[in-house]
Amino acid sequence: MRFMDLKETAEYLNVSASWLYKNARHSGLAIYRFGPGVNSKIRFEVSEIEAWVKQQRVNS
C-alpha cells in the first residue's frame, strides 16, 4: 500500500487542502491516521484515491 499526505492528495485532486480535510469523508474518501492524538498524520491510500477519481466520471 502506498499513501499520500493531505497536501499531496489535494494537489493530485486539484482541490485545496482545507476542502479535502473538511469534505473527505462526506465525499467518500477514506482517511487513515498514523500516530497518536492531535499529532497524528492524515494519509490517503493511493489506489483508493484513484478508484474514487474514476467513480467521479460523468457520462454524457
Chimera marker file (.cmm) of the C-alpha trace (Angstrom):
<marker_set name="trace">
<marker id="1" x="0.000" y="0.000" z="0.000" r="1" g="1" b="0" radius="0.5"/>
<marker id="2" x="1.183" y="3.483" z="-0.836" r="1" g="1" b="0" radius="0.5"/>
<marker id="3" x="-0.059" y="6.586" z="0.905" r="1" g="1" b="0" radius="0.5"/>
<marker id="4" x="-0.125" y="10.299" z="0.111" r="1" g="1" b="0" radius="0.5"/>
<marker id="5" x="-0.308" y="13.021" z="2.717" r="1" g="1" b="0" radius="0.5"/>
<marker id="6" x="-3.017" y="15.676" z="2.779" r="1" g="1" b="0" radius="0.5"/>
<marker id="7" x="-1.099" y="18.178" z="0.649" r="1" g="1" b="0" radius="0.5"/>
<marker id="8" x="-0.087" y="15.626" z="-1.992" r="1" g="1" b="0" radius="0.5"/>
<marker id="9" x="-3.647" y="14.322" z="-2.241" r="1" g="1" b="0" radius="0.5"/>
<marker id="10" x="-5.093" y="17.824" z="-2.520" r="1" g="1" b="0" radius="0.5"/>
<marker id="11" x="-2.653" y="18.647" z="-5.319" r="1" g="1" b="0" radius="0.5"/>
<marker id="12" x="-3.480" y="15.382" z="-7.106" r="1" g="1" b="0" radius="0.5"/>
<marker id="13" x="-7.215" y="16.117" z="-6.913" r="1" g="1" b="0" radius="0.5"/>
<marker id="14" x="-6.742" y="19.825" z="-7.694" r="1" g="1" b="0" radius="0.5"/>
<marker id="15" x="-8.573" y="20.937" z="-4.550" r="1" g="1" b="0" radius="0.5"/>
<marker id="16" x="-7.404" y="22.891" z="-1.522" r="1" g="1" b="0" radius="0.5"/>
<marker id="17" x="-6.055" y="21.044" z="1.475" r="1" g="1" b="0" radius="0.5"/>
<marker id="18" x="-8.724" y="22.652" z="3.663" r="1" g="1" b="0" radius="0.5"/>
<marker id="19" x="-11.509" y="21.458" z="1.327" r="1" g="1" b="0" radius="0.5"/>
<marker id="20" x="-10.084" y="17.944" z="1.373" r="1" g="1" b="0" radius="0.5"/>
<marker id="21" x="-9.762" y="17.907" z="5.155" r="1" g="1" b="0" radius="0.5"/>
<marker id="22" x="-13.349" y="19.131" z="5.641" r="1" g="1" b="0" radius="0.5"/>
<marker id="23" x="-15.024" y="17.075" z="2.912" r="1" g="1" b="0" radius="0.5"/>
<marker id="24" x="-13.057" y="13.837" z="2.517" r="1" g="1" b="0" radius="0.5"/>
<marker id="25" x="-15.374" y="11.581" z="4.500" r="1" g="1" b="0" radius="0.5"/>
<marker id="26" x="-18.527" y="13.214" z="3.159" r="1" g="1" b="0" radius="0.5"/>
<marker id="27" x="-17.195" y="12.673" z="-0.368" r="1" g="1" b="0" radius="0.5"/>
<marker id="28" x="-16.476" y="9.003" z="0.275" r="1" g="1" b="0" radius="0.5"/>
<marker id="29" x="-12.703" y="9.206" z="0.696" r="1" g="1" b="0" radius="0.5"/>
<marker id="30" x="-11.190" y="7.076" z="3.439" r="1" g="1" b="0" radius="0.5"/>
<marker id="31" x="-8.835" y="8.847" z="5.830" r="1" g="1" b="0" radius="0.5"/>
<marker id="32" x="-6.022" y="6.987" z="7.563" r="1" g="1" b="0" radius="0.5"/>
<marker id="33" x="-4.433" y="8.397" z="10.713" r="1" g="1" b="0" radius="0.5"/>
<marker id="34" x="-0.936" y="7.430" z="11.770" r="1" g="1" b="0" radius="0.5"/>
<marker id="35" x="0.285" y="8.338" z="15.226" r="1" g="1" b="0" radius="0.5"/>
<marker id="36" x="-1.374" y="9.271" z="18.496" r="1" g="1" b="0" radius="0.5"/>
<marker id="37" x="-3.877" y="12.041" z="19.212" r="1" g="1" b="0" radius="0.5"/>
<marker id="38" x="-3.722" y="15.514" z="17.737" r="1" g="1" b="0" radius="0.5"/>
<marker id="39" x="-0.238" y="14.868" z="16.350" r="1" g="1" b="0" radius="0.5"/>
<marker id="40" x="-1.462" y="12.061" z="14.107" r="1" g="1" b="0" radius="0.5"/>
<marker id="41" x="-0.657" y="12.297" z="10.423" r="1" g="1" b="0" radius="0.5"/>
<marker id="42" x="-3.510" y="12.103" z="7.919" r="1" g="1" b="0" radius="0.5"/>
<marker id="43" x="-2.876" y="9.933" z="4.877" r="1" g="1" b="0" radius="0.5"/>
<marker id="44" x="-4.869" y="8.726" z="1.880" r="1" g="1" b="0" radius="0.5"/>
<marker id="45" x="-4.262" y="5.387" z="0.169" r="1" g="1" b="0" radius="0.5"/>
<marker id="46" x="-3.239" y="5.947" z="-3.465" r="1" g="1" b="0" radius="0.5"/>
<marker id="47" x="-5.278" y="3.131" z="-5.048" r="1" g="1" b="0" radius="0.5"/>
<marker id="48" x="-8.407" y="4.272" z="-3.158" r="1" g="1" b="0" radius="0.5"/>
<marker id="49" x="-7.915" y="7.837" z="-4.413" r="1" g="1" b="0" radius="0.5"/>
<marker id="50" x="-7.507" y="6.581" z="-7.989" r="1" g="1" b="0" radius="0.5"/>
<marker id="51" x="-10.655" y="4.438" z="-7.691" r="1" g="1" b="0" radius="0.5"/>
<marker id="52" x="-12.575" y="7.396" z="-6.239" r="1" g="1" b="0" radius="0.5"/>
<marker id="53" x="-11.498" y="9.599" z="-9.153" r="1" g="1" b="0" radius="0.5"/>
<marker id="54" x="-12.803" y="7.017" z="-11.647" r="1" g="1" b="0" radius="0.5"/>
<marker id="55" x="-16.151" y="6.956" z="-9.816" r="1" g="1" b="0" radius="0.5"/>
<marker id="56" x="-16.496" y="10.720" z="-10.292" r="1" g="1" b="0" radius="0.5"/>
<marker id="57" x="-16.711" y="10.368" z="-14.066" r="1" g="1" b="0" radius="0.5"/>
<marker id="58" x="-19.797" y="11.955" z="-15.548" r="1" g="1" b="0" radius="0.5"/>
<marker id="59" x="-21.285" y="10.143" z="-18.514" r="1" g="1" b="0" radius="0.5"/>
<marker id="60" x="-22.807" y="12.397" z="-21.094" r="1" g="1" b="0" radius="0.5"/>
<link id1="1" id2="2" r="1" g="1" b="0" radius="0.2"/>
<link id1="2" id2="3" r="1" g="1" b="0" radius="0.2"/>
<link id1="3" id2="4" r="1" g="1" b="0" radius="0.2"/>
<link id1="4" id2="5" r="1" g="1" b="0" radius="0.2"/>
<link id1="5" id2="6" r="1" g="1" b="0" radius="0.2"/>
<link id1="6" id2="7" r="1" g="1" b="0" radius="0.2"/>
<link id1="7" id2="8" r="1" g="1" b="0" radius="0.2"/>
<link id1="8" id2="9" r="1" g="1" b="0" radius="0.2"/>
<link id1="9" id2="10" r="1" g="1" b="0" radius="0.2"/>
<link id1="10" id2="11" r="1" g="1" b="0" radius="0.2"/>
<link id1="11" id2="12" r="1" g="1" b="0" radius="0.2"/>
<link id1="12" id2="13" r="1" g="1" b="0" radius="0.2"/>
<link id1="13" id2="14" r="1" g="1" b="0" radius="0.2"/>
<link id1="14" id2="15" r="1" g="1" b="0" radius="0.2"/>
<link id1="15" id2="16" r="1" g="1" b="0" radius="0.2"/>
<link id1="16" id2="17" r="1" g="1" b="0" radius="0.2"/>
<link id1="17" id2="18" r="1" g="1" b="0" radius="0.2"/>
<link id1="18" id2="19" r="1" g="1" b="0" radius="0.2"/>
<link id1="19" id2="20" r="1" g="1" b="0" radius="0.2"/>
<link id1="20" id2="21" r="1" g="1" b="0" radius="0.2"/>
<link id1="21" id2="22" r="1" g="1" b="0" radius="0.2"/>
<link id1="22" id2="23" r="1" g="1" b="0" radius="0.2"/>
<link id1="23" id2="24" r="1" g="1" b="0" radius="0.2"/>
<link id1="24" id2="25" r="1" g="1" b="0" radius="0.2"/>
<link id1="25" id2="26" r="1" g="1" b="0" radius="0.2"/>
<link id1="26" id2="27" r="1" g="1" b="0" radius="0.2"/>
<link id1="27" id2="28" r="1" g="1" b="0" radius="0.2"/>
<link id1="28" id2="29" r="1" g="1" b="0" radius="0.2"/>
<link id1="29" id2="30" r="1" g="1" b="0" radius="0.2"/>
<link id1="30" id2="31" r="1" g="1" b="0" radius="0.2"/>
<link id1="31" id2="32" r="1" g="1" b="0" radius="0.2"/>
<link id1="32" id2="33" r="1" g="1" b="0" radius="0.2"/>
<link id1="33" id2="34" r="1" g="1" b="0" radius="0.2"/>
<link id1="34" id2="35" r="1" g="1" b="0" radius="0.2"/>
<link id1="35" id2="36" r="1" g="1" b="0" radius="0.2"/>
<link id1="36" id2="37" r="1" g="1" b="0" radius="0.2"/>
<link id1="37" id2="38" r="1" g="1" b="0" radius="0.2"/>
<link id1="38" id2="39" r="1" g="1" b="0" radius="0.2"/>
<link id1="39" id2="40" r="1" g="1" b="0" radius="0.2"/>
<link id1="40" id2="41" r="1" g="1" b="0" radius="0.2"/>
<link id1="41" id2="42" r="1" g="1" b="0" radius="0.2"/>
<link id1="42" id2="43" r="1" g="1" b="0" radius="0.2"/>
<link id1="43" id2="44" r="1" g="1" b="0" radius="0.2"/>
<link id1="44" id2="45" r="1" g="1" b="0" radius="0.2"/>
<link id1="45" id2="46" r="1" g="1" b="0" radius="0.2"/>
<link id1="46" id2="47" r="1" g="1" b="0" radius="0.2"/>
<link id1="47" id2="48" r="1" g="1" b="0" radius="0.2"/>
<link id1="48" id2="49" r="1" g="1" b="0" radius="0.2"/>
<link id1="49" id2="50" r="1" g="1" b="0" radius="0.2"/>
<link id1="50" id2="51" r="1" g="1" b="0" radius="0.2"/>
<link id1="51" id2="52" r="1" g="1" b="0" radius="0.2"/>
<link id1="52" id2="53" r="1" g="1" b="0" radius="0.2"/>
<link id1="53" id2="54" r="1" g="1" b="0" radius="0.2"/>
<link id1="54" id2="55" r="1" g="1" b="0" radius="0.2"/>
<link id1="55" id2="56" r="1" g="1" b="0" radius="0.2"/>
<link id1="56" id2="57" r="1" g="1" b="0" radius="0.2"/>
<link id1="57" id2="58" r="1" g="1" b="0" radius="0.2"/>
<link id1="58" id2="59" r="1" g="1" b="0" radius="0.2"/>
<link id1="59" id2="60" r="1" g="1" b="0" radius="0.2"/>
</marker_set>
